[in-house]
């Protein structure tokens, strides 16, 4: 009944699948840091650059400016920029 356990390839594939699923489920959604980000950490100059970039529709530039100014990761910076005007 459990003959598949005798194959190291299948065992390895199963382990990779389980680890991938587990790691993927922990990486979903914005981090706690992005959800609780303190906007006062952004310098006035960076805030102005971000506002200008967003007005021009240059979301990537806004994310880049935020990351440079605050040290946030890409995913967290994108999450902050997505919530910027809300």
C-alpha positions in Angstrom: 0.0 0.0 0.0 2.8 2.4 0.7 5.2 1.2 -1.9 5.8 4.8 -3.1 7.7 5.4 0.1 10.4 3.1 -1.2 11.3 5.5 -4.0 13.8 8.3 -2.9 12.7 10.4 -5.9 9.1 10.4 -4.9 10.0 11.1 -1.3 12.1 14.0 -2.4 9.4 15.4 -4.7 6.9 15.1 -1.8 9.2 17.0 0.5 9.8 19.7 -2.0 6.1 20.1 -2.6 5.3 20.3 1.1 8.0 22.9 1.7 7.0 24.9 -1.4 3.4 25.0 -0.2 4.4 26.0 3.3 6.8 28.7 2.2 4.3 30.0 -0.3 1.5 30.3 2.2 3.7 32.2 4.7 4.8 34.7 2.0 1.3 35.7 0.9 0.1 39.2 1.7 1.9 42.3 2.9 4.1 41.9 5.9 3.2 43.4 9.2 5.8 46.1 8.6 4.0 47.3 5.5 0.6 47.2 7.1 1.8 49.2 10.1 4.2 51.5 8.2 4.7 54.9 9.9 4.4 57.4 7.1 6.4 59.9 9.2 9.5 57.8 8.4 9.5 59.2 4.8 11.6 62.4 4.4 9.8 65.5 3.1 11.8 65.4 -0.1 11.0 61.7 -0.8 7.4 62.4 0.0 7.3 65.1 -2.7 9.1 62.9 -5.2 6.6 60.1 -4.5 3.6 62.4 -4.9 5.0 63.8 -8.2 5.7 60.2 -9.5 2.2 59.1 -8.7 0.7 62.2 -10.3 2.6 61.3 -13.5 1.5 57.7 -13.3 5.1 56.5 -12.6 4.3 54.0 -9.9 7.6 52.2 -10.3 9.5 55.4 -9.7 7.4 56.0 -6.6 8.2 52.5 -5.2 11.9 53.0 -6.0 12.0 56.4 -4.2 10.2 54.9 -1.1 12.6 51.9 -1.0 15.7 54.2 -1.3 14.4 56.5 1.4 13.2 53.9 3.9 15.0 50.7 3.2 11.7 48.8 2.7 11.7 45.6 0.6 10.0 45.6 -2.8 6.8 43.9 -1.7 6.4 46.1 1.4 7.1 49.3 -0.6 4.6 48.3 -3.3 2.0 47.7 -0.6 2.6 51.1 0.9 2.4 52.8 -2.5 -0.8 50.9 -3.3 -2.4 52.3 -0.2 -0.8 55.8 -0.6 -3.9 57.8 -1.5 -6.5 55.9 0.4 
